[in-house]
């Protein structure tokens, strides 16, 4: 292997952005890409861009036209995303791109840079956000085989293995879609309850038990390396249990606890932080365990455990949970609020029928996951050996190794899990059939404001005594049974709000008390920042908001600081505003240190910003 600095294998170019407020620079025919788009790619190749610039826009800045085959490497926000240009393209300033010499394979360079993500990220400097400089990137060394054909062979082998990993993930995703579609077909949407099932309160549906919070609750000093499993919220990820970071307590300590003891097939729900994760405790390694105080154990009183699990992870039910949350720095779902949630309770025979489908699908999914793990290990091993020059490329046939992995798992499970084996045609057809309904429900979940979930729940409860009557008013029946009814209700509420503030006030007609009431009305359950507040006022309440900077106030004494929004916010934060009190916190969009709750119209203000630009000071109303 021969090490080469990046500056010796090609030419490195930075990017640039034309002025965004000059219309004639945009919507042309020159492809222009940002790091956000690289982050969203599900392939190694960039084939199109969200935005194009004009010839005048291109000439107005220092952007460079990169030819097809160039390596696109993000040097900030974040450092280390890589793609291969499959089109001629230019980039914004968040890139250090390489136009390679003919002696070097773009596929090989792509995989090496991707493999060295951490090392390249560590080379970044900066305080607000890290950036990798052009000089540091150019000095970075890459080991190459002596022959170009060997570079190409390594790239092809890694690409084939990575494609198979992608196929396996797609198979797992299809299984999940199949189970969601089947649930929808058999039971309908749990929130709208369009099939008019019996509904039970959460308290009637489950026996609920939280962790032992008394004097015997384990302290950090009482954790041991082995013993009885002690779970915390870090063990939960997307409704699955992860055991890579596991804590234990002694059997003696466990025996002293009175609550929070797990049994096989218990349901566990997280109540703080990332709320609403629901898992079934059935790992064969552990017969029992203990949950911390940020979770609760749910034991169905009469319903099927597998049906109950799928019901609780349904998106509509998850949104109901979120509507009952409180807190900002660490959202929480109190058990007394959880008990207010109502759940559909179809006949047990139908639940059991669905559970059989889930069981079969989960068996296949488990084998797919084992196969995926083996394929990822193989990819890691191949990468490590390839970049050290330890692969015998003449004898390497990755397809043989992959089939050996599959045969091993098939022998243990008795299932055909080969990558060529897809879901049955009937399963795929069924998913396709329900896709349109699912899209409508997904759209409903996006459109319906979180505050409406409680109202819909109340509507459902109020009509339960009349479920067996045939004379439900037609308008009410439509509103309950169809998404269109809910959409209409939402539209009507929005229209009423628009009509109410159709005639905006001038800023001179506004006082602090009015602004405080507007904020409390709109943001009592939502977060906002200065930009969101200004957008809300200017678009929904006043014709112009006099938002003066400190420098403007110094140079023009006539500007009354008492009437300025900035001083309004400062006084509310200091407790000096008699009409409203605010709290502030820093939101880091990269690590998502806080779970923001935004109005849908406010989300539109910030959704297209890069994560660093979404980070900053946010506010919440203090009751």
C-alpha positions as CSV (number, residue, x, y, z in Angstrom):
1,X,0.0,0.0,0.0
2,X,1.2,3.5,-0.8
3,X,0.0,6.5,1.2
4,X,-0.9,9.6,-0.7
5,X,-2.0,13.0,0.6
6,X,-5.4,14.1,-0.8
7,X,-3.7,17.1,-2.5
8,X,-1.6,14.6,-4.5
9,X,-4.6,12.5,-5.8
10,X,-6.6,15.4,-7.2
11,X,-7.7,19.0,-6.7
12,X,-9.7,20.2,-3.7
13,X,-12.4,22.8,-4.2
14,X,-14.6,24.7,-1.7
15,X,-18.1,25.8,-2.5
16,X,-20.1,29.0,-2.4
17,X,-23.7,30.4,-2.3
18,X,-25.1,33.1,-4.5
19,X,-27.1,35.8,-2.7
20,X,-30.3,34.2,-1.7
21,X,-32.4,37.4,-1.9
22,X,-31.5,37.9,-5.6
23,X,-34.2,36.1,-7.6
24,X,-32.2,36.1,-10.9
25,X,-29.6,33.9,-9.3
26,X,-31.9,31.0,-8.6
27,X,-34.1,28.4,-10.3
28,X,-31.8,28.0,-13.3
29,X,-30.3,24.8,-14.7
30,X,-27.1,24.4,-12.8
31,X,-27.3,21.8,-10.0
32,X,-26.3,23.2,-6.5
33,X,-26.1,21.0,-3.4
34,X,-26.0,21.5,0.4
35,X,-24.8,19.1,3.2
36,X,-28.4,18.6,4.2
37,X,-29.1,16.8,0.9
38,X,-26.1,14.5,1.3
39,X,-27.4,13.6,4.8
40,X,-30.7,12.6,3.2
41,X,-29.2,10.3,0.5
42,X,-30.0,6.6,0.7
43,X,-27.4,5.9,-1.9
44,X,-23.7,6.7,-2.5
45,X,-24.5,8.7,-5.6
46,X,-25.9,12.2,-5.9
47,X,-28.2,12.2,-9.0
48,X,-30.2,15.4,-8.5
49,X,-30.4,18.5,-6.2
50,X,-33.2,20.3,-4.5
51,X,-32.2,23.7,-5.8
52,X,-30.6,24.9,-9.0
53,X,-28.9,28.2,-9.7
54,X,-28.6,30.3,-12.9
55,X,-25.5,31.1,-15.0
56,X,-25.5,34.6,-13.4
57,X,-25.8,33.1,-10.0
58,X,-22.9,30.8,-10.7
59,X,-20.7,33.6,-11.9
60,X,-21.7,35.9,-9.0
61,X,-19.9,33.7,-6.4
62,X,-16.8,31.5,-6.1
63,X,-18.6,28.2,-6.7
64,X,-16.8,25.6,-8.9
65,X,-18.4,23.3,-11.4
66,X,-17.5,19.8,-10.3
67,X,-17.6,17.0,-13.0
68,X,-19.4,13.7,-12.7
69,X,-17.3,11.3,-10.5
70,X,-16.1,14.0,-8.1
71,X,-16.0,13.2,-4.4
72,X,-18.4,15.5,-2.4
73,X,-17.2,15.7,1.2
74,X,-19.0,17.9,3.8
75,X,-16.5,19.9,5.9
76,X,-19.0,21.4,8.3
77,X,-22.6,21.0,9.6
78,X,-21.6,18.1,9.8
79,X,-18.0,17.0,9.0
80,X,-17.7,13.7,7.2
81,X,-20.7,13.0,5.0
82,X,-19.5,11.7,1.6
83,X,-21.1,11.2,-1.8
84,X,-20.0,10.6,-5.4
85,X,-21.4,13.1,-7.9
86,X,-23.4,11.4,-10.7
87,X,-24.0,14.7,-12.3
88,X,-22.1,17.9,-12.9
89,X,-22.7,19.9,-9.8
90,X,-21.5,22.8,-7.6
91,X,-21.8,23.0,-3.9
92,X,-22.3,25.6,-1.1
93,X,-19.5,26.5,1.3
94,X,-20.1,23.4,3.5
95,X,-18.0,21.2,1.3
96,X,-14.4,20.3,0.4
97,X,-14.8,18.4,-2.8
98,X,-12.1,16.4,-4.7
99,X,-11.8,16.2,-8.5
100,X,-9.7,13.0,-8.8
101,X,-6.8,12.4,-11.2
102,X,-7.3,9.5,-13.6
103,X,-5.1,7.1,-11.5
104,X,-7.6,6.9,-8.6
105,X,-10.9,5.2,-8.1
106,X,-13.8,7.4,-6.8
107,X,-15.5,4.4,-5.3
108,X,-12.3,3.4,-3.3
109,X,-11.8,7.0,-2.1
110,X,-15.5,7.3,-1.1
111,X,-15.3,4.2,1.1
112,X,-12.0,5.2,2.7
113,X,-13.2,8.7,3.6
114,X,-16.5,7.2,4.9
115,X,-14.4,4.7,7.0
116,X,-12.3,7.5,8.5
117,X,-15.2,9.7,9.6
118,X,-14.1,10.0,13.2
119,X,-10.5,10.9,12.3
120,X,-11.6,13.5,9.8
121,X,-14.1,14.9,12.3
122,X,-11.4,15.3,14.9
123,X,-9.4,17.5,12.5
124,X,-12.2,20.1,12.6
125,X,-11.8,23.3,14.6
126,X,-14.1,26.0,15.7
127,X,-16.2,27.1,18.7
128,X,-19.7,27.7,17.4
129,X,-19.5,24.7,15.2
130,X,-16.5,22.6,13.9
131,X,-15.2,23.0,10.4
132,X,-12.5,21.1,8.5
133,X,-10.1,23.5,6.7
134,X,-9.0,23.0,3.2
135,X,-5.3,22.7,4.2
136,X,-6.0,20.1,6.8
137,X,-8.1,18.1,4.4
138,X,-5.5,18.3,1.7
139,X,-2.8,16.9,4.1
140,X,-5.0,13.9,5.1
141,X,-3.4,10.6,3.8
142,X,-5.1,7.7,2.1
143,X,-3.5,4.3,1.5
144,X,-3.8,3.0,-2.0
145,X,-3.0,-0.4,-3.7
146,X,-0.3,0.0,-6.3
147,X,-2.7,-1.0,-9.2
148,X,-5.8,1.0,-10.1
149,X,-7.6,-2.3,-10.9
150,X,-7.2,-3.3,-7.3
151,X,-8.7,0.0,-6.1
152,X,-11.6,-0.7,-8.4
153,X,-12.0,-4.3,-7.2
154,X,-12.0,-3.2,-3.5
155,X,-14.6,-0.6,-4.3
156,X,-16.8,-3.1,-6.1
157,X,-16.6,-5.7,-3.3
158,X,-17.5,-3.1,-0.6
159,X,-20.3,-1.7,-2.8
160,X,-21.8,-5.1,-3.3
161,X,-21.8,-5.9,0.4
162,X,-23.2,-2.5,1.3
163,X,-26.0,-3.0,-1.3
164,X,-26.9,-6.3,0.3
165,X,-27.1,-4.6,3.7
166,X,-29.5,-2.1,2.2
167,X,-31.6,-4.9,0.8
168,X,-31.8,-6.6,4.1
169,X,-32.8,-3.4,5.9
170,X,-35.5,-2.9,3.2
171,X,-36.8,-6.4,3.9
172,X,-37.1,-5.6,7.6
173,X,-38.8,-2.4,6.9
174,X,-41.3,-4.2,4.6
175,X,-42.2,-6.5,7.4
176,X,-42.9,-3.6,9.7
177,X,-45.0,-2.0,7.0
178,X,-46.9,-5.2,6.5
179,X,-47.8,-5.4,10.3
180,X,-48.9,-1.7,10.3
181,X,-51.0,-2.2,7.2
182,X,-52.6,-5.4,8.6
183,X,-53.4,-3.6,11.9
184,X,-55.0,-0.8,10.0
185,X,-57.0,-3.2,7.9
186,X,-58.3,-5.3,10.8
187,X,-58.8,-2.5,13.4
188,X,-58.8,0.9,11.7
189,X,-57.3,4.0,13.2
190,X,-57.3,3.8,17.0
191,X,-57.9,7.5,17.4
192,X,-60.8,7.9,15.0
193,X,-62.1,4.5,15.9
194,X,-64.0,4.3,12.6
195,X,-64.9,0.6,13.2
196,X,-66.6,1.6,16.5
197,X,-64.9,-0.8,18.8
198,X,-65.5,-0.8,22.6
199,X,-63.1,1.6,24.3
200,X,-61.5,1.2,27.7
201,X,-59.5,3.7,29.8
202,X,-55.8,2.9,30.1
203,X,-56.4,2.0,33.7
204,X,-59.1,-0.6,32.8
205,X,-56.9,-1.9,29.9
206,X,-53.7,-2.5,31.9
207,X,-52.5,-3.2,35.4
208,X,-49.9,-0.4,35.7
209,X,-46.8,-0.6,38.0
210,X,-44.0,1.9,38.2
211,X,-40.5,1.5,39.6
212,X,-39.8,1.3,43.3
213,X,-39.2,4.9,44.3
214,X,-38.8,4.2,48.0
215,X,-35.8,3.9,50.3
216,X,-34.7,0.6,48.6
217,X,-34.4,2.2,45.2
218,X,-30.8,1.3,43.9
219,X,-28.2,4.1,44.0
220,X,-25.4,4.5,41.5
221,X,-23.0,2.9,44.1
222,X,-25.1,-0.3,44.3
223,X,-24.8,-1.1,40.6
224,X,-22.7,-4.3,39.9
225,X,-21.2,-5.9,36.8
226,X,-23.5,-8.9,36.9
227,X,-26.7,-10.0,38.6
228,X,-30.3,-8.9,38.1
229,X,-30.9,-6.7,35.0
230,X,-31.6,-3.0,35.9
231,X,-33.1,-1.1,32.9
232,X,-33.0,2.6,32.3
233,X,-34.3,4.7,29.4
234,X,-30.9,4.5,27.6
235,X,-31.8,0.8,26.9
236,X,-34.7,1.9,24.7
237,X,-34.4,2.8,21.1
238,X,-37.4,2.9,18.6
239,X,-39.5,0.5,20.6
240,X,-36.7,-2.1,21.0
241,X,-34.5,-3.0,24.0
242,X,-30.8,-2.5,23.5
243,X,-28.3,-4.3,25.9
244,X,-25.0,-2.8,24.8
245,X,-24.9,-0.7,28.0
246,X,-26.4,-2.8,30.7
247,X,-26.6,-2.2,34.5
248,X,-27.2,-4.9,37.1
249,X,-28.1,-5.0,40.8
250,X,-27.5,-7.8,43.3
251,X,-30.2,-10.5,43.9
252,X,-30.2,-9.4,47.6
253,X,-31.0,-5.8,46.5
254,X,-33.6,-7.0,44.1
255,X,-35.4,-9.1,46.8
256,X,-35.8,-6.0,48.9
257,X,-37.7,-4.1,46.2
258,X,-41.5,-4.1,46.2
259,X,-42.3,-2.6,42.8
260,X,-40.9,-2.5,39.3
261,X,-40.0,-6.2,39.0
262,X,-40.3,-7.6,35.5
263,X,-41.8,-10.8,34.3
264,X,-41.4,-12.4,30.9
265,X,-43.8,-10.8,28.4
266,X,-44.4,-7.7,30.5
267,X,-44.8,-4.5,28.5
268,X,-42.6,-1.6,29.4
269,X,-43.3,2.1,28.5
270,X,-40.9,5.0,29.0
271,X,-42.5,8.0,30.7
272,X,-39.6,10.6,30.7
273,X,-37.2,11.9,28.1
274,X,-38.0,10.0,24.9
275,X,-41.6,9.2,26.0
276,X,-43.8,6.4,24.7
277,X,-41.2,3.8,23.7
278,X,-43.0,0.5,24.3
279,X,-41.3,-2.9,24.3
280,X,-42.1,-6.5,25.3
281,X,-39.7,-7.9,27.9
282,X,-38.9,-11.3,26.4
283,X,-35.1,-11.5,25.9
284,X,-34.1,-15.2,26.5
285,X,-31.0,-14.0,28.4
286,X,-33.0,-12.5,31.3
287,X,-35.8,-14.1,33.3
288,X,-36.5,-11.0,35.3
289,X,-35.3,-7.5,35.8
290,X,-36.0,-4.1,37.4
291,X,-37.1,-0.8,35.8
292,X,-36.0,2.6,37.0
293,X,-38.5,5.3,38.0
294,X,-38.7,6.8,34.5
295,X,-40.7,3.8,33.2
296,X,-43.8,1.8,34.0
297,X,-44.8,-1.9,33.6
298,X,-48.0,-2.6,31.8
299,X,-49.8,-6.0,32.1
300,X,-52.9,-6.4,29.9
301,X,-56.0,-7.4,32.0
302,X,-57.9,-9.1,29.2
303,X,-56.2,-8.2,25.8
304,X,-53.6,-10.1,23.8
305,X,-50.0,-8.9,24.6
306,X,-48.9,-8.7,21.0
307,X,-52.0,-6.8,20.0
308,X,-51.5,-4.5,23.0
309,X,-47.9,-3.8,22.0
310,X,-48.8,-2.9,18.4
311,X,-51.7,-0.7,19.6
312,X,-49.4,1.3,21.9
313,X,-46.8,1.9,19.2
314,X,-49.4,3.0,16.6
315,X,-48.7,6.6,15.5
316,X,-52.1,7.9,16.5
317,X,-51.8,6.5,20.1
318,X,-48.2,7.8,20.3
319,X,-49.6,11.3,19.4
320,X,-52.2,11.0,22.2
321,X,-49.3,10.3,24.6
322,X,-47.5,13.4,23.4
323,X,-50.5,15.5,23.9
324,X,-50.5,14.7,27.6
325,X,-46.8,15.4,28.2
326,X,-45.4,18.1,30.3
327,X,-42.0,19.7,30.9
328,X,-39.5,21.1,28.4
329,X,-35.9,20.1,29.3
330,X,-37.1,16.5,29.9
331,X,-40.6,15.8,28.8
332,X,-42.6,13.5,30.9
333,X,-45.9,11.6,30.8
334,X,-47.2,11.3,34.4
335,X,-49.0,8.0,35.2
336,X,-52.1,9.9,36.3
337,X,-52.2,11.5,32.8
338,X,-51.5,8.1,31.1
339,X,-54.6,6.6,32.9
340,X,-56.8,9.2,31.1
341,X,-55.9,7.8,27.6
342,X,-58.7,5.6,26.2
343,X,-57.9,2.6,23.9
344,X,-59.9,0.5,21.5
345,X,-60.6,-3.1,22.7
346,X,-61.7,-5.2,19.7
347,X,-63.0,-8.8,20.3
348,X,-60.2,-11.1,21.7
349,X,-60.6,-13.6,18.8
350,X,-59.7,-10.8,16.4
351,X,-56.8,-9.7,18.6
352,X,-55.5,-13.4,18.7
353,X,-55.8,-13.7,14.9
354,X,-53.6,-10.6,14.5
355,X,-51.2,-11.9,17.1
356,X,-50.6,-15.0,15.1
357,X,-49.6,-12.9,12.1
358,X,-47.3,-10.8,14.3
359,X,-45.6,-14.0,15.7
360,X,-44.8,-15.3,12.2
361,X,-43.5,-11.9,11.0
362,X,-41.4,-11.4,14.1
363,X,-39.7,-14.8,13.7
364,X,-38.7,-13.9,10.1
365,X,-37.7,-10.4,11.3
366,X,-35.4,-11.9,14.0
367,X,-33.6,-14.0,11.4
368,X,-33.3,-11.0,9.1
369,X,-31.8,-9.0,11.9
370,X,-29.2,-11.8,12.6
371,X,-28.4,-11.8,8.9
372,X,-28.1,-8.0,8.9
373,X,-25.7,-8.1,11.9
374,X,-23.5,-10.7,10.2
375,X,-23.5,-8.7,6.9
376,X,-22.5,-5.5,8.8
377,X,-19.7,-7.4,10.5
378,X,-18.5,-8.7,7.2
379,X,-18.5,-5.2,5.7
380,X,-16.4,-4.0,8.6
381,X,-14.0,-6.8,8.3
382,X,-13.6,-6.4,4.6
383,X,-13.1,-2.6,5.0
384,X,-10.4,-3.0,7.7
385,X,-8.5,-5.6,5.7
386,X,-8.8,-3.8,2.4
387,X,-7.4,-0.5,3.7
388,X,-4.5,-2.4,5.3
389,X,-3.7,-4.3,2.1
390,X,-4.6,-7.6,3.7
391,X,-7.2,-8.8,1.2
392,X,-6.3,-11.4,-1.4
393,X,-8.3,-9.9,-4.2
394,X,-7.6,-12.8,-6.6
395,X,-9.4,-15.3,-4.3
396,X,-12.1,-13.0,-2.9
397,X,-15.7,-13.9,-3.8
398,X,-17.9,-12.0,-1.4
399,X,-21.1,-13.8,-2.7
400,X,-19.7,-17.1,-1.3
401,X,-19.2,-15.5,2.2
402,X,-22.7,-14.0,2.2
403,X,-24.3,-17.3,1.2
404,X,-22.4,-19.0,4.0
405,X,-23.9,-16.5,6.5
406,X,-27.4,-17.1,5.2
407,X,-27.0,-21.0,5.3
408,X,-25.8,-20.8,8.9
409,X,-28.9,-18.8,10.0
410,X,-31.3,-20.9,7.9
411,X,-29.9,-24.1,9.4
412,X,-30.6,-22.8,12.9
413,X,-34.1,-21.3,12.1
414,X,-35.4,-23.6,9.4
415,X,-36.3,-20.4,7.3
416,X,-35.3,-19.4,3.8
417,X,-33.8,-15.9,4.4
418,X,-31.8,-15.5,1.2
419,X,-31.6,-12.0,-0.1
420,X,-33.2,-13.2,-3.3
421,X,-36.3,-14.3,-1.3
422,X,-38.7,-11.4,-1.0
423,X,-41.9,-11.1,1.0
424,X,-44.7,-13.2,-0.5
425,X,-46.6,-11.5,-3.4
426,X,-49.8,-11.5,-1.3
427,X,-48.0,-9.5,1.5
428,X,-46.6,-7.0,-1.0
429,X,-50.0,-6.6,-2.6
430,X,-51.7,-6.1,0.7
431,X,-49.2,-3.4,1.7
432,X,-49.8,-1.7,-1.7
433,X,-53.6,-1.9,-1.1
434,X,-53.4,-0.1,2.3
435,X,-50.7,2.4,1.3
436,X,-53.3,5.0,0.3
437,X,-55.2,4.7,3.5
438,X,-51.9,4.9,5.5
439,X,-50.9,8.0,3.6
440,X,-54.1,9.7,4.6
441,X,-53.7,8.8,8.2
442,X,-50.0,9.9,8.2
443,X,-51.2,13.2,6.7
444,X,-53.9,13.5,9.4
445,X,-51.3,13.0,12.1
446,X,-49.2,15.8,10.6
447,X,-52.1,18.2,10.2
448,X,-54.1,17.7,13.4
449,X,-52.6,20.0,16.1
450,X,-51.5,18.2,19.2
451,X,-54.1,20.1,21.3
452,X,-56.9,18.6,19.2
453,X,-56.0,15.0,20.3
454,X,-57.5,15.7,23.7
455,X,-60.6,17.2,22.1
456,X,-61.0,14.2,19.8
457,X,-60.6,11.9,22.8
458,X,-63.3,13.9,24.6
459,X,-65.6,13.6,21.5
460,X,-65.1,9.9,21.4
461,X,-65.9,9.5,25.1
462,X,-69.0,11.7,24.8
463,X,-70.6,9.5,22.1
464,X,-69.7,6.1,23.6
465,X,-73.1,5.8,25.4
466,X,-74.8,6.2,21.9
467,X,-72.7,3.7,20.0
468,X,-75.5,1.2,19.6
469,X,-78.1,3.8,18.5
470,X,-78.9,4.3,14.9
471,X,-79.6,8.0,15.1
472,X,-76.2,9.6,15.5
473,X,-76.4,13.0,13.7
474,X,-75.0,12.7,10.2
475,X,-72.5,15.5,10.6
476,X,-71.2,14.1,13.9
477,X,-70.9,10.6,12.4
478,X,-68.9,11.9,9.4
479,X,-66.6,13.9,11.6
480,X,-65.9,10.9,13.8
481,X,-65.6,8.2,11.1
482,X,-63.5,9.9,8.6
483,X,-60.2,11.8,8.4
484,X,-62.0,14.4,6.2
485,X,-64.2,15.2,9.2
486,X,-61.2,15.9,11.4
487,X,-59.5,17.8,8.6
488,X,-62.7,19.9,8.2
489,X,-62.7,20.6,11.9
490,X,-59.1,21.7,11.8
491,X,-59.7,23.9,8.8
492,X,-62.7,25.5,10.4
493,X,-60.8,26.3,13.6
494,X,-57.9,27.8,11.5
495,X,-60.4,29.8,9.5
496,X,-62.1,31.1,12.6
497,X,-58.7,32.2,14.0
498,X,-57.9,33.9,10.7
499,X,-61.2,35.8,10.6
500,X,-60.7,36.9,14.2
501,X,-57.4,38.6,13.3
502,X,-58.2,39.6,9.7
503,X,-57.9,43.2,10.6
504,X,-54.4,43.5,12.1
505,X,-53.5,46.2,14.6
506,X,-50.7,48.6,14.0
507,X,-47.8,48.4,16.4
508,X,-48.7,51.7,18.0
509,X,-52.1,50.2,19.0
510,X,-50.4,47.3,20.8
511,X,-49.4,47.1,24.5
512,X,-47.5,44.6,26.6
513,X,-50.7,43.1,28.1
514,X,-52.1,42.3,24.6
515,X,-48.8,40.7,23.5
516,X,-48.7,38.6,26.7
517,X,-52.2,37.4,26.2
518,X,-51.4,36.4,22.6
519,X,-48.4,34.5,23.6
520,X,-50.2,32.7,26.4
521,X,-53.0,31.8,24.0
522,X,-50.8,30.4,21.3
523,X,-47.7,29.1,23.2
524,X,-48.9,27.8,26.6
525,X,-48.1,24.3,25.4
526,X,-45.4,25.2,22.8
527,X,-41.9,26.5,22.5
528,X,-40.8,29.5,20.5
529,X,-37.7,31.6,19.8
530,X,-37.3,35.2,18.8
531,X,-37.6,34.5,15.1
532,X,-40.8,32.5,15.6
533,X,-42.3,35.2,17.8
534,X,-41.6,37.9,15.3
535,X,-43.0,35.7,12.5
536,X,-46.1,35.0,14.5
537,X,-46.7,38.7,15.4
538,X,-46.1,40.0,11.9
539,X,-48.1,37.3,10.1
540,X,-51.0,36.9,12.5
541,X,-51.5,39.9,14.7
542,X,-49.9,43.3,13.8
543,X,-49.0,45.1,10.6
544,X,-45.4,45.8,11.8
545,X,-43.4,44.9,14.8
546,X,-40.9,47.6,16.0
547,X,-38.0,45.3,16.8
548,X,-35.1,47.7,17.5
549,X,-31.5,46.6,18.1
550,X,-29.5,48.0,21.0
551,X,-27.4,50.1,18.6
552,X,-30.6,51.6,17.0
553,X,-31.9,52.5,20.5
554,X,-28.6,54.3,21.3
555,X,-28.5,56.3,18.1
556,X,-32.2,57.2,18.1
557,X,-33.5,58.1,21.6
558,X,-37.0,58.6,20.2
559,X,-37.4,54.8,19.9
560,X,-39.1,53.8,23.1
561,X,-37.4,50.7,24.4
562,X,-40.4,50.0,26.7
563,X,-42.5,49.2,23.6
564,X,-39.8,47.0,22.0
565,X,-40.3,43.2,21.7
566,X,-36.8,42.6,22.9
567,X,-37.3,44.5,26.1
568,X,-40.7,42.7,26.5
569,X,-38.9,39.3,26.3
570,X,-36.1,40.4,28.7
571,X,-38.6,41.7,31.3
572,X,-40.5,38.5,31.1
573,X,-37.4,36.4,31.6
574,X,-36.3,38.6,34.6
575,X,-39.8,38.3,36.3
576,X,-40.3,42.1,35.8
577,X,-43.2,41.8,33.3
578,X,-46.5,41.9,35.2
579,X,-48.4,40.2,32.4
580,X,-46.3,37.1,31.6
581,X,-43.3,35.1,32.8
582,X,-40.9,33.2,30.4
583,X,-38.2,30.7,30.9
584,X,-35.3,30.2,28.4
585,X,-33.1,27.3,27.5
586,X,-30.6,26.4,24.8
587,X,-31.8,23.9,22.2
588,X,-29.0,22.0,20.4
589,X,-30.6,20.6,17.2
590,X,-27.6,18.4,16.5
591,X,-27.8,16.4,19.7
592,X,-31.6,17.2,20.2
593,X,-30.9,17.8,23.9
594,X,-34.5,19.0,24.4
595,X,-37.7,17.7,22.8
596,X,-39.2,20.8,21.2
597,X,-43.0,21.2,21.0
598,X,-43.7,23.6,18.1
599,X,-46.9,24.7,16.4
600,X,-47.1,23.3,12.9
601,X,-46.9,26.8,11.4
602,X,-43.8,27.6,13.5
603,X,-42.2,24.4,12.4
604,X,-42.5,25.7,8.8
605,X,-40.4,28.7,9.8
606,X,-37.3,26.6,10.8
607,X,-37.7,23.3,9.1
608,X,-35.5,24.1,6.1
609,X,-32.7,25.5,8.2
610,X,-29.5,23.5,8.9
611,X,-29.3,22.0,12.4
612,X,-26.8,24.6,13.6
613,X,-29.1,27.4,12.5
614,X,-32.1,25.8,14.3
615,X,-30.0,25.7,17.5
616,X,-30.2,28.6,19.9
617,X,-32.2,30.2,22.7
618,X,-35.9,29.1,23.0
619,X,-38.6,30.1,25.4
620,X,-41.6,28.6,27.2
621,X,-44.4,30.2,29.1
622,X,-44.3,29.8,32.9
623,X,-47.7,29.2,34.4
